[in-house]
Amino acid sequence: MALHFTRAEYDARIAKVTAAMQREGLDGLLMFQQESMYYLTGYDTFGFCFFQCLYLGADGRLALLTRSADLRQAQHTSIIEDIRIWTDQAGAQPAVQLKEMLEELKCRGKRLGIESQSYGLTHFNGKAVDAALDGFCSMSDANELVNMVRLVKSAAELKYVRKAGELGDLALKAAIRKTRAGADEGEILAAQQGAVFAGGGDYPANEFIIGSGRDALLCRYKSGRRKLSKRDQLTLEWAGVYRHYHAAFMRTLIIGKPSKAHMAMDVAARAALAEVETKLRPGFTAGEVFAAHARVMDDHGMRNHRLNACGYSLGAKFTPSWMDNPMFYKDNPVQIQQGMVFFAHMILMNSEAGSAFCLGRTYIIGEKVAEAVSKHPLEMIIRN
């Protein structure tokens, strides 16, 4: 099987989740989030865009309901032995077949947790599950149950995060080599993604972001490319990805002479990141991290140019986004703990001046200090 962790590691994760279920008074858990399935069993697929559900009983029993296209995927990549197939046909009713599976598993009258915040469990499918299980069992919101368990990474997971960080640095070096006046954005993007693949990495959970000129002020991927001017700015947001574990990065590269706006943004971004690093340790909250970022940015006159969030958790994520909870925003009470992984991004977008400057990298929370998984210096990158 194509497993990336030992069976003992998976057993330990299942034990943590069943203990959390016991604390919540749950007899079973219906998982629709692909991240939960991957974390607990190794099951690796993009088939979650269709209906599929992984059941975990309080006794640790696993059962997967999926499509025939994912049967061998589950057999080859996971520890799941009980794999059921719902039938692709006109008028298919996978939610009804889920009820039939749960009937066999003696879940009638039981209290089951359910993950309803899932890209695969659409509103249409969610209503079908509600209808099928109405009167059969009671269901309770369990969207954060597995999420909170997998928030603190094991030593084995952190090895993959560090490898992802190495791949992210290689992607930055590849981008710098390609960045110059007249360069095509497509060549830069290809160099970054190629560096990750060549290093043994994976596709990211969302597209790499690239934009120059006015498009350097965008925080999302968009279709369309341009060539860099003699005096330009290039914003890149990418991730090194290894075994689905992400290490995200963000930089704005300057082509030609940096403007006064760029120089001021660079100073503010580096000062804010340095202050954020003092809060990336146990004993602080996600909200306090954001407050540190906001305070420094505002002191540098950047209040109107910064965002209302400055980072988020990272881990093994699937499309359409590598972002994970918790996020760094105002008053977020989540406590930072050793073994968590966070992407801290200092994003400045000055629409009046048409200038952007972004600086971000991924950290592993240690006992006393945060470990940056990137070794690349933080100074402004200037290319001609």
C-alpha positions as a Markdown table, in Angstrom:
| # | Residue | x | y | z |
|---|---|---|---|---|
| 1 | Met | 0.0 | 0.0 | 0.0 |
| 2 | Ala | 1.1 | 3.6 | -0.7 |
| 3 | Leu | 1.0 | 4.7 | 3.0 |
| 4 | His | 3.1 | 7.6 | 4.1 |
| 5 | Phe | 3.0 | 6.8 | 7.9 |
| 6 | Thr | 3.3 | 3.7 | 10.0 |
| 7 | Arg | 0.3 | 1.8 | 11.1 |
| 8 | Ala | 1.1 | 2.7 | 14.7 |
| 9 | Glu | 0.9 | 6.4 | 13.7 |
| 10 | Tyr | -2.6 | 5.9 | 12.2 |
| 11 | Asp | -3.7 | 3.9 | 15.3 |
| 12 | Ala | -2.6 | 6.7 | 17.5 |
| 13 | Arg | -4.6 | 9.2 | 15.5 |
| 14 | Ile | -7.7 | 7.0 | 15.6 |
| 15 | Ala | -7.3 | 6.7 | 19.4 |
| 16 | Lys | -7.1 | 10.5 | 19.8 |
| 17 | Val | -10.2 | 11.0 | 17.7 |
| 18 | Thr | -12.3 | 8.3 | 19.4 |
| 19 | Ala | -11.3 | 9.8 | 22.8 |
| 20 | Ala | -12.6 | 13.2 | 21.5 |
| 21 | Met | -15.8 | 11.4 | 20.4 |
| 22 | Gln | -16.2 | 9.9 | 23.8 |
| 23 | Arg | -15.9 | 13.4 | 25.4 |
| 24 | Glu | -18.6 | 14.6 | 23.1 |
| 25 | Gly | -20.8 | 11.6 | 23.8 |
| 26 | Leu | -20.7 | 10.3 | 20.2 |
| 27 | Asp | -21.3 | 6.7 | 19.2 |
| 28 | Gly | -19.9 | 7.3 | 15.7 |
| 29 | Leu | -18.6 | 9.9 | 13.3 |
| 30 | Leu | -19.6 | 10.6 | 9.7 |
| 31 | Met | -16.6 | 12.2 | 7.9 |
| 32 | Phe | -17.0 | 14.0 | 4.7 |
| 33 | Gln | -13.8 | 16.1 | 4.9 |
| 34 | Gln | -11.1 | 14.6 | 2.7 |
| 35 | Glu | -8.5 | 16.0 | 5.2 |
| 36 | Ser | -10.0 | 13.9 | 8.0 |
| 37 | Met | -10.0 | 10.7 | 5.8 |
| 38 | Tyr | -6.4 | 11.2 | 4.8 |
| 39 | Tyr | -5.3 | 12.0 | 8.4 |
| 40 | Leu | -6.9 | 8.9 | 9.9 |
| 41 | Thr | -6.4 | 6.4 | 7.2 |
| 42 | Gly | -4.1 | 7.7 | 4.4 |
| 43 | Tyr | -6.9 | 7.6 | 1.9 |
| 44 | Asp | -5.7 | 9.8 | -0.9 |
| 45 | Thr | -8.1 | 11.0 | -3.6 |
| 46 | Phe | -9.8 | 13.9 | -5.2 |
| 47 | Gly | -13.0 | 11.8 | -5.4 |
| 48 | Phe | -14.4 | 13.8 | -2.5 |
| 49 | Cys | -15.9 | 16.1 | -5.1 |
| 50 | Phe | -18.5 | 13.4 | -5.3 |
| 51 | Phe | -20.5 | 11.8 | -2.5 |
| 52 | Gln | -18.4 | 9.8 | -0.1 |
| 53 | Cys | -18.4 | 9.2 | 3.6 |
| 54 | Leu | -16.0 | 7.6 | 6.1 |
| 55 | Tyr | -17.6 | 6.2 | 9.2 |
| 56 | Leu | -15.6 | 5.8 | 12.5 |
| 57 | Gly | -17.2 | 4.0 | 15.4 |
| 58 | Ala | -16.5 | 4.6 | 19.0 |
| 59 | Asp | -14.8 | 1.2 | 19.0 |
| 60 | Gly | -12.4 | 2.4 | 16.2 |
| 61 | Arg | -14.2 | 0.5 | 13.4 |
| 62 | Leu | -13.9 | 2.1 | 10.0 |
| 63 | Ala | -16.1 | 1.8 | 6.9 |
| 64 | Leu | -16.0 | 3.8 | 3.7 |
| 65 | Leu | -18.8 | 4.5 | 1.3 |
| 66 | Thr | -17.5 | 5.8 | -2.1 |
| 67 | Arg | -17.8 | 5.4 | -5.8 |
| 68 | Ser | -16.4 | 2.5 | -7.8 |
| 69 | Ala | -13.8 | 4.8 | -9.3 |
| 70 | Asp | -12.3 | 5.1 | -5.9 |
| 71 | Leu | -12.4 | 1.5 | -4.8 |
| 72 | Arg | -8.8 | 0.7 | -5.7 |
| 73 | Gln | -7.7 | 4.2 | -4.7 |
| 74 | Ala | -8.9 | 3.4 | -1.1 |
| 75 | Gln | -7.4 | -0.1 | -1.2 |
| 76 | His | -4.0 | 1.1 | -2.4 |
| 77 | Thr | -3.6 | 4.3 | -0.3 |
| 78 | Ser | -5.4 | 3.6 | 3.0 |
| 79 | Ile | -5.7 | 1.2 | 5.9 |
| 80 | Ile | -9.5 | 1.0 | 5.3 |
| 81 | Glu | -10.6 | -2.7 | 4.9 |
| 82 | Asp | -14.4 | -2.2 | 4.8 |
| 83 | Ile | -15.1 | -0.4 | 1.6 |
| 84 | Arg | -18.7 | -0.1 | 0.3 |
| 85 | Ile | -19.7 | 1.2 | -3.2 |
| 86 | Trp | -22.7 | 3.3 | -3.9 |
| 87 | Thr | -24.1 | 2.8 | -7.4 |
| 88 | Asp | -23.6 | 5.2 | -10.3 |
| 89 | Gln | -26.9 | 5.2 | -12.1 |
| 90 | Ala | -29.9 | 7.3 | -13.1 |
| 91 | Gly | -31.6 | 8.4 | -9.9 |
| 92 | Ala | -28.7 | 7.3 | -7.7 |
| 93 | Gln | -29.3 | 7.7 | -3.9 |
| 94 | Pro | -26.0 | 7.4 | -2.1 |
| 95 | Ala | -27.4 | 8.9 | 1.1 |
| 96 | Val | -29.9 | 6.0 | 1.2 |
| 97 | Gln | -27.0 | 3.6 | 0.7 |
| 98 | Leu | -25.2 | 5.3 | 3.5 |
| 99 | Lys | -28.2 | 4.6 | 5.8 |
| 100 | Glu | -28.1 | 1.0 | 4.7 |
| 101 | Met | -24.4 | 0.8 | 5.6 |
| 102 | Leu | -25.1 | 2.4 | 9.0 |
| 103 | Glu | -28.0 | 0.0 | 9.6 |
| 104 | Glu | -25.5 | -2.9 | 9.1 |
| 105 | Leu | -23.1 | -1.2 | 11.5 |
| 106 | Lys | -25.9 | -1.1 | 14.2 |
| 107 | Cys | -26.1 | 2.7 | 14.3 |
| 108 | Arg | -29.9 | 2.9 | 14.5 |
| 109 | Gly | -30.9 | 5.1 | 17.5 |
| 110 | Lys | -27.3 | 6.1 | 18.1 |
| 111 | Arg | -25.8 | 9.6 | 18.3 |
| 112 | Leu | -23.5 | 10.4 | 15.4 |
| 113 | Gly | -21.3 | 13.3 | 14.8 |
| 114 | Ile | -21.2 | 14.7 | 11.2 |
| 115 | Glu | -18.9 | 16.9 | 9.3 |
| 116 | Ser | -21.1 | 19.2 | 7.2 |
| 117 | Gln | -18.5 | 21.8 | 6.3 |
| 118 | Ser | -17.1 | 19.8 | 3.4 |
| 119 | Tyr | -16.7 | 20.6 | -0.3 |
| 120 | Gly | -18.1 | 17.2 | -1.2 |
| 121 | Leu | -21.2 | 17.4 | 1.0 |
| 122 | Thr | -23.0 | 20.0 | -1.1 |
| 123 | His | -26.2 | 21.5 | 0.0 |
| 124 | Phe | -28.0 | 19.0 | -2.3 |
| 125 | Asn | -26.2 | 16.0 | -0.8 |
| 126 | Gly | -26.5 | 17.4 | 2.8 |
| 127 | Lys | -30.3 | 17.6 | 2.4 |
| 128 | Ala | -30.3 | 14.0 | 1.1 |
| 129 | Val | -28.4 | 12.8 | 4.1 |
| 130 | Asp | -30.7 | 14.7 | 6.5 |
| 131 | Ala | -33.7 | 13.1 | 4.8 |
| 132 | Ala | -32.3 | 9.6 | 4.7 |
| 133 | Leu | -31.2 | 9.6 | 8.4 |
| 134 | Asp | -34.2 | 11.4 | 9.8 |
| 135 | Gly | -35.7 | 9.3 | 12.6 |
| 136 | Phe | -32.9 | 6.7 | 12.2 |
| 137 | Cys | -30.3 | 8.4 | 14.4 |
| 138 | Ser | -29.5 | 11.7 | 16.0 |
| 139 | Met | -26.8 | 13.8 | 14.4 |
| 140 | Ser | -24.5 | 16.4 | 16.1 |
| 141 | Asp | -22.2 | 19.0 | 14.5 |
| 142 | Ala | -18.7 | 17.6 | 14.6 |
| 143 | Asn | -17.0 | 19.8 | 12.0 |
| 144 | Glu | -14.1 | 20.7 | 14.3 |
| 145 | Leu | -13.6 | 17.4 | 16.0 |
| 146 | Val | -10.9 | 15.9 | 13.8 |
| 147 | Asn | -9.7 | 19.3 | 12.8 |
| 148 | Met | -8.7 | 20.2 | 16.3 |
| 149 | Val | -6.9 | 16.8 | 16.8 |
| 150 | Arg | -4.8 | 17.2 | 13.6 |
| 151 | Leu | -3.9 | 20.8 | 14.4 |
| 152 | Val | -0.9 | 19.6 | 16.5 |
| 153 | Lys | 1.4 | 17.7 | 14.2 |
| 154 | Ser | 3.4 | 14.6 | 15.1 |
| 155 | Ala | 7.1 | 14.3 | 14.7 |
| 156 | Ala | 6.5 | 12.3 | 11.5 |
| 157 | Glu | 4.2 | 15.0 | 10.1 |
| 158 | Leu | 6.7 | 17.8 | 10.9 |
| 159 | Lys | 9.4 | 16.0 | 8.8 |
| 160 | Tyr | 7.1 | 16.4 | 5.8 |
| 161 | Val | 6.4 | 20.0 | 6.7 |
| 162 | Arg | 10.2 | 20.7 | 6.7 |
| 163 | Lys | 10.6 | 18.9 | 3.4 |
| 164 | Ala | 7.8 | 21.1 | 2.0 |
| 165 | Gly | 9.7 | 24.1 | 3.3 |
| 166 | Glu | 12.8 | 23.0 | 1.3 |
| 167 | Leu | 10.7 | 22.6 | -1.8 |
| 168 | Gly | 9.3 | 26.1 | -1.3 |
| 169 | Asp | 12.8 | 27.6 | -1.1 |
| 170 | Leu | 13.7 | 25.8 | -4.3 |
| 171 | Ala | 10.6 | 27.2 | -6.0 |
| 172 | Leu | 11.6 | 30.8 | -4.9 |
| 173 | Lys | 15.1 | 30.3 | -6.2 |
| 174 | Ala | 13.7 | 29.1 | -9.5 |
| 175 | Ala | 11.4 | 32.2 | -9.7 |
| 176 | Ile | 14.3 | 34.6 | -9.0 |
| 177 | Arg | 16.4 | 33.0 | -11.8 |
| 178 | Lys | 13.5 | 33.6 | -14.3 |
| 179 | Thr | 12.5 | 37.1 | -13.1 |
| 180 | Arg | 13.8 | 40.0 | -15.2 |
| 181 | Ala | 12.5 | 42.7 | -17.4 |
| 182 | Gly | 10.8 | 41.1 | -20.4 |
| 183 | Ala | 10.2 | 37.8 | -18.7 |
| 184 | Asp | 6.9 | 36.0 | -19.1 |
| 185 | Glu | 4.9 | 35.3 | -16.0 |
| 186 | Gly | 4.1 | 31.8 | -17.4 |
| 187 | Glu | 7.8 | 30.9 | -17.5 |
| 188 | Ile | 8.2 | 32.0 | -13.9 |
| 189 | Leu | 5.1 | 30.1 | -12.8 |
| 190 | Ala | 6.3 | 27.0 | -14.7 |
| 191 | Ala | 9.7 | 27.2 | -13.0 |
| 192 | Gln | 8.2 | 27.4 | -9.6 |
| 193 | Gln | 5.9 | 24.5 | -10.0 |
| 194 | Gly | 8.5 | 22.5 | -11.8 |
| 195 | Ala | 10.9 | 22.9 | -8.9 |
| 196 | Val | 8.4 | 21.4 | -6.5 |
| 197 | Phe | 7.7 | 18.4 | -8.8 |
| 198 | Ala | 11.3 | 17.8 | -9.5 |
| 199 | Gly | 12.0 | 17.7 | -5.8 |
| 200 | Gly | 9.4 | 15.0 | -5.3 |
| 201 | Gly | 6.6 | 17.3 | -4.2 |
| 202 | Asp | 2.9 | 17.4 | -5.1 |
| 203 | Tyr | 0.3 | 19.6 | -6.6 |
| 204 | Pro | -0.8 | 22.4 | -4.2 |
| 205 | Ala | -4.3 | 22.4 | -2.8 |
| 206 | Asn | -4.9 | 25.7 | -4.6 |
| 207 | Glu | -3.3 | 27.4 | -7.5 |
| 208 | Phe | 0.0 | 29.4 | -7.1 |
| 209 | Ile | -0.7 | 33.1 | -7.2 |
| 210 | Ile | 1.2 | 35.3 | -9.6 |
| 211 | Gly | 0.6 | 38.9 | -10.7 |
| 212 | Ser | 2.6 | 41.8 | -11.9 |
| 213 | Gly | 2.0 | 45.4 | -12.6 |
| 214 | Arg | -1.5 | 46.3 | -11.2 |
| 215 | Asp | -2.2 | 42.6 | -10.8 |
| 216 | Ala | 0.5 | 42.4 | -8.2 |
| 217 | Leu | -2.2 | 43.8 | -5.8 |
| 218 | Leu | -4.3 | 40.7 | -6.2 |
| 219 | Cys | -4.5 | 38.0 | -3.5 |
| 220 | Arg | -6.0 | 35.3 | -5.7 |
| 221 | Tyr | -5.0 | 33.4 | -8.9 |
| 222 | Lys | -6.5 | 34.6 | -12.1 |
| 223 | Ser | -6.2 | 33.5 | -15.7 |
| 224 | Gly | -4.0 | 35.5 | -18.1 |
| 225 | Arg | -0.3 | 36.3 | -18.3 |
| 226 | Arg | 1.9 | 39.3 | -19.1 |
| 227 | Lys | 5.6 | 40.1 | -19.6 |
| 228 | Leu | 7.4 | 42.1 | -17.0 |
| 229 | Ser | 8.3 | 45.7 | -17.7 |
| 230 | Lys | 11.7 | 47.4 | -17.1 |
| 231 | Arg | 10.3 | 48.8 | -13.8 |
| 232 | Asp | 7.7 | 46.4 | -12.3 |
| 233 | Gln | 6.5 | 44.5 | -9.3 |
| 234 | Leu | 5.8 | 40.7 | -9.1 |
| 235 | Thr | 3.8 | 39.2 | -6.3 |
| 236 | Leu | 4.1 | 35.5 | -5.8 |
| 237 | Glu | 2.3 | 33.2 | -3.4 |
| 238 | Trp | 3.2 | 29.6 | -3.6 |
| 239 | Ala | 3.7 | 26.5 | -1.4 |
| 240 | Gly | 6.2 | 23.7 | -1.2 |
| 241 | Val | 4.0 | 20.6 | -0.9 |
| 242 | Tyr | 5.1 | 17.1 | 0.2 |
| 243 | Arg | 2.7 | 14.3 | 0.9 |
| 244 | His | 0.0 | 16.9 | 0.8 |
| 245 | Tyr | 1.7 | 18.9 | 3.7 |
| 246 | His | 2.0 | 22.5 | 2.7 |
| 247 | Ala | 4.6 | 25.2 | 3.5 |
| 248 | Ala | 3.3 | 28.4 | 2.0 |
| 249 | Phe | 5.3 | 31.5 | 1.1 |
| 250 | Met | 4.7 | 35.0 | -0.2 |
| 251 | Arg | 7.0 | 37.6 | -1.7 |
| 252 | Thr | 6.9 | 40.6 | -3.9 |
| 253 | Leu | 9.9 | 40.9 | -6.2 |
| 254 | Ile | 10.9 | 44.3 | -7.6 |
| 255 | Ile | 12.1 | 44.7 | -11.2 |
| 256 | Gly | 14.2 | 47.8 | -11.6 |
| 257 | Lys | 14.3 | 50.5 | -9.1 |
| 258 | Pro | 12.0 | 50.2 | -6.1 |
| 259 | Ser | 9.6 | 53.1 | -5.5 |
| 260 | Lys | 9.4 | 55.0 | -2.2 |
| 261 | Ala | 6.2 | 53.2 | -1.5 |
| 262 | His | 7.9 | 49.9 | -1.9 |
| 263 | Met | 10.7 | 50.9 | 0.4 |
| 264 | Ala | 8.3 | 52.0 | 3.1 |
| 265 | Met | 6.2 | 48.8 | 2.7 |
| 266 | Asp | 9.4 | 46.7 | 3.0 |
| 267 | Val | 10.3 | 48.3 | 6.3 |
| 268 | Ala | 6.8 | 47.9 | 7.6 |
| 269 | Ala | 6.4 | 44.2 | 6.5 |
| 270 | Arg | 9.7 | 43.1 | 8.0 |
| 271 | Ala | 9.0 | 44.9 | 11.3 |
| 272 | Ala | 5.6 | 43.4 | 11.5 |
| 273 | Leu | 6.8 | 39.9 | 10.7 |
| 274 | Ala | 9.5 | 40.3 | 13.4 |
| 275 | Glu | 6.9 | 41.3 | 16.0 |
| 276 | Val | 4.6 | 38.4 | 14.9 |
| 277 | Glu | 7.4 | 36.0 | 15.5 |
| 278 | Thr | 7.6 | 37.0 | 19.1 |
| 279 | Lys | 4.0 | 35.8 | 19.5 |
| 280 | Leu | 4.3 | 32.5 | 17.6 |
| 281 | Arg | 4.9 | 30.5 | 20.7 |
| 282 | Pro | 2.8 | 28.7 | 23.3 |
| 283 | Gly | 1.0 | 31.0 | 25.7 |
| 284 | Phe | -0.3 | 33.4 | 23.0 |
| 285 | Thr | -3.5 | 33.3 | 21.0 |
| 286 | Ala | -4.2 | 33.6 | 17.3 |
| 287 | Gly | -5.8 | 36.9 | 18.0 |
| 288 | Glu | -2.7 | 38.2 | 19.8 |
| 289 | Val | -0.6 | 37.3 | 16.7 |
| 290 | Phe | -2.9 | 39.4 | 14.6 |
| 291 | Ala | -2.9 | 42.3 | 17.1 |
| 292 | Ala | 1.0 | 42.4 | 16.9 |
| 293 | His | 0.8 | 42.5 | 13.1 |
| 294 | Ala | -1.8 | 45.3 | 13.1 |
| 295 | Arg | -0.1 | 47.4 | 15.7 |
| 296 | Val | 3.2 | 47.5 | 13.8 |
| 297 | Met | 1.6 | 48.0 | 10.4 |
| 298 | Asp | -0.6 | 50.9 | 11.8 |
| 299 | Asp | 2.4 | 52.5 | 13.4 |
| 300 | His | 4.1 | 52.5 | 10.0 |
| 301 | Gly | 1.1 | 54.2 | 8.4 |
| 302 | Met | -0.1 | 51.1 | 6.7 |
| 303 | Arg | -3.6 | 50.8 | 8.2 |
| 304 | Asn | -5.4 | 51.4 | 4.9 |
| 305 | His | -3.2 | 49.0 | 3.0 |
| 306 | Arg | -3.1 | 45.9 | 5.3 |
| 307 | Leu | -5.6 | 43.1 | 5.5 |
| 308 | Asn | -7.9 | 42.0 | 8.4 |
| 309 | Ala | -6.0 | 38.7 | 8.8 |
| 310 | Cys | -2.3 | 37.9 | 8.7 |
| 311 | Gly | -2.0 | 34.1 | 8.4 |
| 312 | Tyr | -3.5 | 30.7 | 9.2 |
| 313 | Ser | -2.7 | 27.1 | 10.1 |
| 314 | Leu | -1.3 | 24.7 | 7.5 |
| 315 | Gly | -1.1 | 20.9 | 7.2 |
| 316 | Ala | -2.2 | 18.2 | 4.8 |
| 317 | Lys | -4.9 | 19.9 | 2.7 |
| 318 | Phe | -6.8 | 19.2 | -0.4 |
| 319 | Thr | -8.4 | 21.3 | -3.1 |
| 320 | Pro | -9.7 | 23.9 | -3.4 |
| 321 | Ser | -7.6 | 25.6 | -0.6 |
| 322 | Trp | -4.5 | 25.0 | 1.4 |
| 323 | Met | -5.8 | 27.3 | 4.1 |
| 324 | Asp | -6.6 | 25.7 | 7.4 |
| 325 | Asn | -8.1 | 26.9 | 10.7 |
| 326 | Pro | -7.3 | 28.7 | 13.0 |
| 327 | Met | -6.7 | 32.0 | 11.2 |
| 328 | Phe | -4.9 | 35.0 | 12.6 |
| 329 | Tyr | -7.6 | 37.6 | 12.9 |
| 330 | Lys | -8.9 | 40.0 | 15.6 |
| 331 | Asp | -9.7 | 38.4 | 19.0 |
| 332 | Asn | -9.4 | 34.8 | 17.8 |
| 333 | Pro | -9.1 | 32.9 | 21.1 |
| 334 | Val | -7.5 | 29.7 | 19.9 |
| 335 | Gln | -4.3 | 29.0 | 21.9 |
| 336 | Ile | -1.1 | 28.4 | 20.1 |
| 337 | Gln | 0.6 | 25.1 | 21.0 |
| 338 | Gln | 3.9 | 23.4 | 20.3 |
| 339 | Gly | 3.7 | 21.3 | 17.1 |
| 340 | Met | 1.3 | 23.6 | 15.3 |
| 341 | Val | 2.2 | 24.9 | 11.9 |
| 342 | Phe | 1.3 | 28.4 | 10.7 |
| 343 | Phe | 1.8 | 30.6 | 7.6 |
| 344 | Ala | 2.3 | 34.2 | 8.6 |
| 345 | His | 1.8 | 36.7 | 5.7 |
| 346 | Met | 2.5 | 40.4 | 5.8 |
| 347 | Ile | 0.4 | 41.7 | 2.9 |
| 348 | Leu | 0.3 | 45.4 | 1.9 |
| 349 | Met | -1.7 | 46.6 | -1.1 |
| 350 | Asn | -1.6 | 50.4 | -1.8 |
| 351 | Ser | -4.3 | 51.0 | -4.4 |
| 352 | Glu | -3.6 | 54.7 | -4.6 |
| 353 | Ala | 0.1 | 54.3 | -5.4 |
| 354 | Gly | -0.6 | 51.1 | -7.4 |
| 355 | Ser | 2.1 | 49.4 | -5.2 |
| 356 | Ala | 2.1 | 46.0 | -3.6 |
| 357 | Phe | 4.5 | 44.4 | -1.1 |
| 358 | Cys | 4.1 | 41.0 | 0.5 |
| 359 | Leu | 6.3 | 39.0 | 2.8 |
| 360 | Gly | 5.4 | 35.6 | 4.3 |
| 361 | Arg | 6.7 | 32.2 | 5.3 |
| 362 | Thr | 5.7 | 29.1 | 7.2 |
| 363 | Tyr | 6.7 | 28.3 | 10.9 |
| 364 | Ile | 6.6 | 25.3 | 13.1 |
| 365 | Ile | 5.7 | 26.2 | 16.7 |
| 366 | Gly | 8.4 | 25.1 | 19.1 |
| 367 | Glu | 8.6 | 24.9 | 22.9 |
| 368 | Lys | 9.9 | 28.5 | 23.1 |
| 369 | Val | 10.5 | 29.9 | 19.6 |
| 370 | Ala | 9.0 | 29.4 | 16.1 |
| 371 | Glu | 11.1 | 27.6 | 13.5 |
| 372 | Ala | 11.0 | 29.1 | 10.0 |
| 373 | Val | 11.0 | 26.3 | 7.5 |
| 374 | Ser | 12.4 | 28.7 | 4.9 |
| 375 | Lys | 16.1 | 29.5 | 4.9 |
| 376 | His | 15.8 | 32.3 | 2.3 |
| 377 | Pro | 16.7 | 35.8 | 3.6 |
| 378 | Leu | 13.8 | 38.3 | 4.1 |
| 379 | Glu | 15.5 | 41.2 | 2.4 |
| 380 | Met | 13.7 | 42.9 | -0.6 |
| 381 | Ile | 14.4 | 40.9 | -3.8 |
| 382 | Ile | 15.4 | 43.3 | -6.6 |
| 383 | Arg | 15.9 | 42.1 | -10.2 |
| 384 | Asn | 16.7 | 44.0 | -13.4 |
